[in-house]
């Protein structure tokens, strides 16, 4: 059974990667123009019906360590670590002492899972980004799913921490949609953030007025499933079952490659509670740039 499961996962990766590879050109996709609303307690888009009461009251604020954007990460070995809010992979020139201004691009794809019912309102964010590991900045874009009022709600967002998170109003996100995202540094403190929905054949590029940062460290690249946080702390992790990340690539020190490129180091993260109970497990890499994250509990 384990061998059969492995081959099924390989098949899923192959199909998803093929979709991603065939669609790298944006020429066949429609560019849509969205609006952007900060997600905080003072300024919330009242016309958007897809936010829970908690997110109406509190800014969606990815867990920051020491008021920076780092997750709480504890190394368990050279190749694995734990975090209270992240699961996935991090890549950097050197994980112990990552070098500034070395990461110029990160990209990846995922399929939006169907959430399973949980007794509590719960959330999960899927994203790719630059920084956040051993840095006071983070540049990230992705989708978020929440289980609220006994139903699933999906939406898109981006963040240039320490600036607020923004909801991308008008970008379609539905269960089973194939999503891809890219964060690229283009120079002069400007980043290009692109979110693609291959299922709906649309993409959006975030205007540079939102994606300029003089404080970005560009230390690392990440592919993450996250338990978001509010000012109250880490929120309940929605039961997403399993999410598959594919075609996870980065450009570091001018070299483009998959997560496990020999030109840099990478580490997998498992999400745990403060009491070390496992919340989400990250798989080993398959075909160098694909992996899964499996939910365990809230």
TISE-629157 format. One record per atom (N, C-alpha, C): z negated, y negated, x; residue in one letter. Coordinates in steps of 0.05 Angstrom, whole numbers, padded with zeros to 5 digits, always signed. Layout:
<sites>
ZYXa...
</sites>
This chain:
<sites>
+00000+00024+00016x+00000+00000+00000x+00000-00025+00017x-00015-00025+00039x-00016-00048+00056x+00012-00054+00068x+00026-00032+00076x+00053-00036+00087x+00072-00047+00066x+00071-00037+00041x+00087-00046+00019x+00082-00076+00014x+00056-00083+00013x+00048-00111+00009x+00060-00129+00030x+00059-00120+00055x+00070-00135+00078x+00099-00140+00074x+00114-00119+00066x+00143-00122+00062x+00149-00141+00039x+00133-00140+00018x+00137-00158-00005x+00133-00187+00004x+00112-00192+00020x+00108-00219+00030x+00131-00228+00047x+00141-00210+00065x+00164-00217+00082x+00187-00225+00064x+00192-00210+00043x+00215-00216+00025x+00211-00244+00012x+00187-00250+00004x+00182-00276-00008x+00187-00298+00012x+00177-00295+00036x+00182-00314+00057x+00211-00318+00062x+00226-00296+00063x+00255-00298+00069x+00270-00313+00047x+00263-00308+00022x+00276-00322+00000x+00269-00352+00001x+00243-00358+00004x+00235-00386+00004x+00246-00401+00028x+00246-00388+00052x+00257-00400+00076x+00287-00405+00073x+00301-00387+00060x+00330-00390+00056x+00335-00414+00038x+00319-00417+00016x+00322-00440-00001x+00318-00466+00015x+00297-00466+00031x+00290-00489+00047x+00313-00496+00067x+00322-00475+00081x+00343-00479+00101x+00368-00490+00089x+00376-00478+00066x+00401-00487+00054x+00399-00515+00043x+00375-00525+00038x+00372-00550+00025x+00363-00572+00043x+00363-00567+00070x+00354-00588+00088x+00369-00614+00085x+00394-00612+00079x+00410-00636+00074x+00401-00647+00047x+00396-00673+00046x+00388-00686+00021x+00412-00694+00004x+00437-00689+00014x+00461-00698+00001x+00464-00685-00027x+00454-00661-00031x+00457-00647-00057x+00434-00653-00076x+00416-00670-00067x+00392-00676-00083x+00394-00705-00093x+00381-00710-00115x+00380-00737-00126x+00355-00752-00116x+00359-00775-00105x+00336-00791-00097x+00326-00806-00121x+00300-00803-00126x+00288-00817-00148x+00269-00839-00138x+00265-00859-00153x+00248-00882-00145x+00223-00882-00163x+00201-00880-00150x+00175-00877-00164x+00158-00902-00161x+00137-00902-00176x+00116-00923-00172x+00092-00910-00160x+00074-00926-00150x+00051-00916-00134x+00026-00929-00143x+00006-00913-00150x-00019-00923-00160x-00042-00913-00143x-00058-00931-00131x-00081-00922-00115x-00100-00906-00132x-00111-00885-00120x-00130-00868-00134x-00158-00876-00126x-00170-00894-00142x-00197-00902-00136x-00211-00909-00162x-00237-00916-00160x-00253-00920-00184x-00248-00947-00197x-00234-00965-00182x-00229-00992-00193x-00201-00995-00204x-00182-00981-00192x-00154-00985-00200x-00142-00958-00205x-00139-00952-00231x-00127-00926-00239x-00106-00931-00259x-00084-00916-00257x-00062-00918-00276x-00070-00907-00303x-00077-00924-00322x-00087-00914-00348x-00065-00901-00364x-00039-00906-00358x-00017-00894-00373x-00012-00865-00363x-00021-00858-00340x-00016-00831-00330x-00036-00812-00343x-00027-00793-00359x-00046-00776-00374x-00057-00753-00358x-00048-00750-00334x-00053-00725-00319x-00076-00726-00300x-00095-00744-00304x-00118-00745-00287x-00143-00737-00303x-00161-00723-00290x-00187-00716-00302x-00205-00740-00302x-00227-00739-00317x-00246-00761-00318x-00258-00766-00290x-00262-00744-00275x-00275-00748-00249x-00257-00764-00231x-00231-00759-00231x-00213-00774-00214x-00208-00802-00224x-00214-00807-00250x-00212-00834-00260x-00236-00850-00249x-00257-00837-00244x-00282-00851-00235x-00284-00854-00205x-00273-00835-00191x-00276-00835-00162x-00250-00832-00148x-00247-00846-00126x-00223-00843-00109x-00221-00814-00099x-00197-00803-00100x-00193-00777-00088x-00193-00782-00058x-00214-00772-00045x-00220-00779-00017x-00223-00753-00001x-00203-00745+00014x-00205-00721+00030x-00228-00722+00048x-00243-00701+00050x-00269-00701+00063x-00267-00711+00092x-00282-00732+00098x-00281-00745+00124x-00308-00739+00139x-00306-00731+00163x-00329-00727+00180x-00335-00753+00194x-00360-00762+00194x-00368-00787+00207x-00351-00810+00198x-00344-00811+00173x-00327-00832+00161x-00300-00834+00174x-00291-00813+00187x-00264-00811+00197x-00249-00792+00179x-00226-00782+00187x-00210-00765+00170x-00211-00736+00179x-00229-00729+00198x-00230-00702+00207x-00244-00684+00187x-00235-00659+00184x-00250-00640+00168x-00274-00631+00184x-00293-00619+00171x-00315-00606+00185x-00305-00579+00195x-00299-00577+00220x-00287-00553+00232x-00306-00541+00252x-00310-00515+00250x-00327-00500+00269x-00310-00478+00281x-00304-00479+00307x-00288-00457+00319x-00303-00431+00318x-00289-00409+00310x-00301-00383+00311x-00288-00366+00333x-00265-00374+00343x-00252-00361+00366x-00231-00380+00376x-00216-00372+00396x-00195-00389+00407x-00173-00394+00387x-00169-00376+00367x-00147-00378+00349x-00155-00382+00320x-00182-00382+00314x-00191-00386+00287x-00214-00406+00286x-00217-00419+00263x-00239-00437+00259x-00245-00438+00229x-00267-00450+00222x-00274-00454+00194x-00277-00483+00187x-00273-00489+00162x-00276-00517+00152x-00287-00516+00124x-00302-00536+00116x-00313-00536+00089x-00293-00546+00068x-00269-00556+00077x-00250-00566+00058x-00221-00560+00064x-00215-00549+00087x-00187-00543+00095x-00184-00513+00099x-00160-00503+00092x-00150-00477+00100x-00121-00480+00107x-00112-00467+00128x-00085-00470+00137x-00083-00470+00168x-00065-00486+00179x-00061-00486+00207x-00060-00515+00218x-00069-00517+00243x-00068-00542+00259x-00054-00536+00285x-00037-00554+00294x-00024-00551+00320x-00027-00577+00336x-00031-00574+00362x-00034-00597+00380x-00028-00589+00408x-00024-00609+00425x-00018-00603+00453x-00040-00586+00465x-00065-00594+00459x-00089-00579+00468x-00110-00584+00447x-00120-00563+00435x-00138-00566+00412x-00165-00578+00421x-00174-00572+00445x-00199-00583+00455x-00197-00613+00461x-00174-00621+00472x-00170-00649+00480x-00141-00656+00473x-00135-00659+00447x-00107-00667+00439x-00099-00694+00450x-00074-00697+00457x-00064-00721+00470x-00052-00740+00448x-00059-00765+00450x-00049-00785+00432x-00019-00789+00434x-00007-00797+00411x+00021-00805+00410x+00040-00783+00417x+00033-00758+00412x+00050-00735+00420x+00064-00723+00396x+00053-00726+00372x+00065-00714+00348x+00083-00734+00334x+00108-00726+00330x+00127-00745+00317x+00138-00734+00291x+00134-00708+00285x+00145-00698+00260x+00130-00672+00252x+00126-00669+00226x+00115-00644+00214x+00128-00640+00187x+00135-00615+00182x+00148-00609+00156x+00140-00580+00147x+00143-00575+00122x+00137-00549+00111x+00143-00548+00082x+00141-00524+00070x+00147-00520+00042x+00127-00501+00030x+00124-00503+00003x+00106-00485-00011x+00115-00484-00040x+00107-00463-00054x+00113-00459-00082x+00087-00465-00097x+00088-00482-00118x+00064-00490-00132x+00053-00466-00148x+00029-00456-00142x+00019-00432-00156x+00009-00439-00184x+00008-00418-00200x-00005-00420-00227x-00035-00417-00222x-00051-00436-00233x-00080-00434-00230x-00091-00413-00249x-00112-00400-00241x-00128-00383-00258x-00151-00398-00270x-00160-00391-00293x-00181-00405-00307x-00207-00403-00291x-00221-00426-00290x-00248-00427-00278x-00267-00442-00297x-00293-00436-00296x-00311-00449-00315x-00314-00479-00309x-00309-00487-00285x-00312-00515-00277x-00285-00529-00274x-00285-00555-00278x-00262-00571-00269x-00258-00567-00239x-00234-00562-00230x-00230-00554-00202x-00203-00564-00193x-00200-00566-00166x-00177-00579-00154x-00168-00565-00129x-00142-00567-00123x-00131-00558-00097x-00108-00576-00090x-00106-00584-00065x-00084-00600-00055x-00069-00584-00033x-00043-00586-00034x-00026-00573-00014x-00011-00596+00000x-00011-00596+00027x+00002-00618+00040x+00010-00611+00069x+00026-00628+00080x+00032-00629+00109x+00025-00657+00119x+00017-00658+00145x+00010-00684+00155x+00007-00685+00185x+00003-00709+00194x-00003-00715+00222x-00031-00727+00223x-00046-00719+00243x-00074-00728+00247x-00093-00715+00228x-00118-00723+00231x-00140-00712+00214x-00158-00693+00229x-00148-00682+00251x-00164-00664+00268x-00170-00679+00294x-00196-00686+00297x-00205-00701+00320x-00192-00728+00322x-00187-00740+00299x-00176-00767+00298x-00187-00783+00274x-00189-00809+00276x-00199-00826+00254x-00177-00834+00235x-00153-00823+00237x-00131-00830+00219x-00119-00804+00208x-00103-00807+00187x-00088-00784+00176x-00065-00794+00160x-00042-00782+00164x-00017-00789+00149x-00007-00764+00136x-00009-00762+00109x-00005-00737+00095x+00008-00741+00068x+00023-00721+00059x+00037-00722+00033x+00038-00694+00022x+00036-00692-00005x+00036-00666-00017x+00033-00667-00047x+00023-00644-00058x+00019-00642-00087x-00010-00634-00091x-00019-00639-00115x-00047-00631-00123x-00046-00618-00150x-00061-00596-00153x-00064-00583-00179x-00093-00584-00187x-00098-00589-00212x-00126-00589-00222x-00128-00572-00247x-00150-00559-00250x-00156-00544-00274x-00176-00561-00290x-00167-00572-00312x-00184-00591-00327x-00179-00586-00357x-00200-00586-00373x-00198-00582-00402x-00182-00556-00408x-00187-00535-00392x-00175-00509-00396x-00145-00509-00393x-00134-00526-00376x-00105-00526-00371x-00100-00536-00343x-00076-00530-00333x-00068-00539-00306x-00052-00565-00307x-00058-00582-00289x-00044-00608-00286x-00035-00610-00257x-00010-00618-00252x+00001-00621-00225x+00012-00649-00221x+00008-00659-00198x+00020-00685-00191x+00023-00688-00161x+00037-00709-00153x+00043-00714-00125x+00027-00738-00114x+00022-00738-00088x+00006-00759-00076x+00013-00762-00047x+00004-00784-00035x+00004-00787-00006x-00019-00804+00003x-00025-00803+00029x-00047-00819+00039x-00042-00827+00068x-00048-00852+00074x-00048-00862+00102x-00076-00871+00108x-00094-00852+00113x-00122-00858+00117x-00125-00875+00142x-00141-00897+00142x-00163-00902+00123x-00154-00918+00098x-00128-00922+00093x-00120-00935+00068x-00124-00915+00045x-00123-00925+00020x-00128-00908-00003x-00106-00887-00007x-00113-00866-00021x-00093-00847-00030x-00078-00859-00053x-00052-00850-00056x-00035-00860-00078x-00024-00837-00094x-00024-00839-00120x-00009-00820-00137x+00020-00830-00137x+00039-00810-00135x+00067-00816-00137x+00076-00813-00166x+00076-00835-00180x+00082-00835-00209x+00112-00830-00213x+00119-00809-00229x+00146-00804-00235x+00159-00782-00220x+00144-00771-00200x+00155-00748-00185x+00147-00722-00199x+00166-00705-00206x+00160-00681-00222x+00147-00660-00205x+00125-00648-00215x+00112-00625-00202x+00104-00606-00224x+00116-00582-00223x+00110-00562-00243x+00103-00535-00229x+00089-00518-00244x+00083-00492-00233x+00108-00477-00226x+00107-00464-00203x+00130-00448-00191x+00152-00465-00179x+00149-00492-00179x+00168-00509-00165x+00166-00504-00135x+00189-00504-00121x+00189-00503-00092x+00189-00532-00081x+00168-00538-00067x+00163-00565-00057x+00166-00565-00026x+00178-00585-00015x+00178-00588+00014x+00169-00617+00020x+00157-00620+00044x+00148-00647+00051x+00152-00651+00081x+00155-00676+00089x+00158-00683+00117x+00145-00710+00122x+00131-00711+00145x+00120-00736+00155x+00132-00740+00183x+00146-00762+00187x+00160-00767+00212x+00152-00795+00222x+00146-00796+00248x+00141-00822+00260x+00167-00833+00270x+00175-00857+00261x+00201-00869+00268x+00200-00892+00287x+00175-00899+00295x+00172-00921+00315x+00161-00946+00303x+00151-00964+00320x+00140-00990+00312x+00118-00987+00291x+00101-00966+00293x+00078-00961+00276x+00087-00952+00248x+00112-00944+00244x+00122-00937+00217x+00126-00907+00216x+00118-00895+00193x+00123-00867+00187x+00142-00865+00163x+00158-00844+00164x+00175-00837+00141x+00163-00813+00127x+00156-00816+00102x+00145-00794+00086x+00164-00787+00064x+00171-00761+00063x+00190-00751+00044x+00179-00727+00029x+00182-00727+00002x+00173-00704-00014x+00197-00695-00030x+00202-00669-00029x+00226-00657-00042x+00217-00636-00062x+00229-00637-00086x+00226-00615-00105x+00253-00601-00107x+00256-00579-00093x+00281-00564-00092x+00288-00552-00120x+00268-00545-00135x+00272-00533-00161x+00285-00553-00180x+00275-00578-00179x+00285-00599-00196x+00308-00615-00183x+00313-00609-00157x+00335-00621-00142x+00332-00651-00139x+00307-00660-00133x+00302-00688-00129x+00285-00692-00104x+00285-00717-00094x+00268-00723-00071x+00260-00753-00074x+00238-00759-00060x+00229-00787-00059x+00221-00793-00030x+00227-00817-00021x+00218-00827+00005x+00199-00850+00000x+00175-00849+00010x+00155-00869+00005x+00163-00895+00020x+00163-00918+00006x+00170-00944+00019x+00152-00949+00043x+00164-00961+00064x+00149-00965+00089x+00127-00985+00086x+00126-01001+00065x+00104-01019+00062x+00078-01003+00058x+00080-00978+00050x+00057-00961+00047x+00052-00943+00072x+00071-00941+00090x+00070-00920+00111x+00070-00932+00139x+00059-00956+00142x+00056-00968+00168x+00027-00968+00177x+00022-00959+00201x-00005-00957+00211x-00006-00964+00241x-00023-00983+00248x-00027-00989+00276x-00049-00972+00289x-00063-00957+00272x-00086-00941+00282x-00080-00911+00284x-00056-00902+00275x-00050-00874+00275x-00051-00862+00304x-00065-00840+00307x-00068-00828+00333x-00045-00810+00341x-00034-00796+00321x-00012-00776+00325x-00020-00755+00345x-00044-00743+00340x-00055-00722+00357x-00047-00694+00350x-00042-00689+00324x-00039-00661+00315x-00021-00660+00290x-00012-00636+00284x+00004-00631+00260x-00012-00610+00243x-00010-00613+00216x-00025-00595+00198x-00008-00586+00175x-00015-00562+00165x-00004-00550+00141x-00028-00539+00126x-00036-00551+00104x-00063-00547+00093x-00063-00543+00063x-00081-00524+00054x-00091-00523+00027x-00119-00534+00027x-00125-00553+00011x-00150-00568+00013x-00166-00568-00013x-00192-00567-00011x-00210-00574-00033x-00215-00604-00031x-00204-00620-00049x-00208-00649-00047x-00237-00656-00050x-00242-00682-00044x-00270-00692-00046x-00270-00718-00062x-00293-00723-00073x-00299-00749-00085x-00322-00761-00070x-00332-00783-00078x-00356-00795-00065x-00380-00777-00069x-00378-00758-00088x-00400-00739-00092x-00399-00715-00073x-00377-00713-00057x-00375-00690-00039x-00350-00673-00045x-00349-00650-00033x-00327-00632-00037x-00327-00621-00065x-00304-00623-00079x-00302-00614-00106x-00297-00584-00108x-00300-00573-00132x-00295-00545-00137x-00266-00539-00129x-00262-00516-00116x-00235-00508-00108x-00223-00492-00130x-00200-00502-00140x-00186-00488-00162x-00177-00461-00153x-00176-00442-00172x-00168-00414-00166x-00138-00413-00167x-00126-00417-00144x-00097-00417-00141x-00086-00389-00135x-00103-00370-00131x-00094-00343-00125x-00085-00341-00097x-00059-00346-00093x-00047-00346-00066x-00025-00367-00065x-00025-00383-00044x-00003-00402-00039x+00012-00393-00014x+00038-00395-00015x+00055-00387+00008x+00066-00412+00021x+00061-00417+00046x+00073-00439+00062x+00096-00427+00078x+00119-00440+00078x+00142-00430+00093x+00155-00453+00109x+00171-00445+00129x+00187-00464+00145x+00169-00486+00156x+00146-00479+00167x+00127-00498+00177x+00135-00505+00206x+00144-00529+00210x+00155-00538+00236x+00141-00564+00245x+00142-00569+00271x+00131-00594+00282x+00148-00602+00306x+00146-00628+00312x+00157-00638+00337x+00134-00651+00353x+00128-00639+00376x+00106-00647+00393x+00116-00650+00421x+00110-00673+00433x+00120-00679+00460x+00150-00677+00462x+00164-00683+00440x+00193-00683+00440x+00205-00656+00436x+00189-00635+00432x+00200-00609+00428x+00195-00601+00398x+00216-00591+00385x+00213-00582+00358x+00210-00551+00357x+00192-00542+00340x+00188-00513+00339x+00169-00505+00316x+00164-00479+00313x+00147-00469+00292x+00117-00473+00300x+00100-00465+00282x+00071-00468+00286x+00062-00456+00313x+00072-00432+00319x+00063-00418+00342x+00081-00422+00367x+00094-00445+00369x+00110-00450+00392x+00093-00448+00418x+00104-00436+00439x+00089-00434+00464x+00084-00461+00478x+00097-00482+00468x+00094-00508+00480x+00069-00523+00471x+00054-00512+00452x+00029-00524+00444x+00010-00503+00434x-00014-00511+00425x-00034-00492+00415x-00036-00495+00385x-00045-00474+00372x-00049-00475+00343x-00074-00459+00336x-00086-00466+00314x-00110-00452+00304x-00108-00449+00274x-00117-00426+00264x-00118-00422+00235x-00146-00430+00225x-00147-00440+00201x-00172-00448+00189x-00178-00432+00163x-00202-00422+00161x-00212-00411+00136x-00231-00430+00123x-00230-00433+00097x-00248-00452+00083x-00274-00437+00075x-00296-00450+00082x-00322-00438+00076x-00341-00459+00064x-00362-00450+00050x-00382-00468+00041x-00400-00476+00063x-00418-00495+00058x-00438-00502+00078x-00456-00479+00086x-00458-00459+00068x-00474-00435+00073x-00457-00412+00085x-00432-00419+00092x-00414-00400+00105x-00401-00379+00087x-00404-00382+00060x-00390-00365+00042x-00360-00372+00042x-00343-00352+00043x-00314-00357+00046x-00302-00366+00019x-00288-00388+00020x-00275-00399-00004x-00245-00394-00004x-00232-00394+00019x-00203-00389+00021x-00197-00378+00049x-00179-00358+00050x-00173-00344+00075x-00144-00349+00082x-00139-00357+00107x-00112-00361+00118x-00102-00336+00132x-00078-00328+00127x-00067-00304+00139x-00057-00310+00167x-00051-00288+00182x-00037-00291+00207x-00009-00301+00201x+00004-00313+00221x+00031-00323+00218x+00050-00299+00215x+00070-00303+00198x+00092-00284+00194x+00118-00299+00201x+00134-00286+00219x+00159-00299+00228x+00154-00327+00240x+00132-00330+00252x+00126-00354+00268x+00118-00379+00253x+00129-00383+00229x+00124-00409+00215x+00118-00406+00185x+00109-00382+00177x+00101-00377+00150x+00073-00365+00148x+00059-00371+00127x+00032-00359+00123x+00024-00362+00094x+00002-00348+00087x-00009-00351+00061x-00038-00360+00063x-00047-00373+00041x-00076-00379+00038x-00084-00366+00012x-00106-00351+00013x-00115-00336-00011x-00142-00346-00019x-00144-00353-00045x-00169-00363-00057x-00190-00341-00058x-00215-00348-00054x-00238-00329-00056x-00257-00337-00078x-00266-00362-00077x-00283-00373-00099x-00284-00403-00096x-00296-00415-00118x-00298-00444-00119x-00312-00456-00096x
</sites>
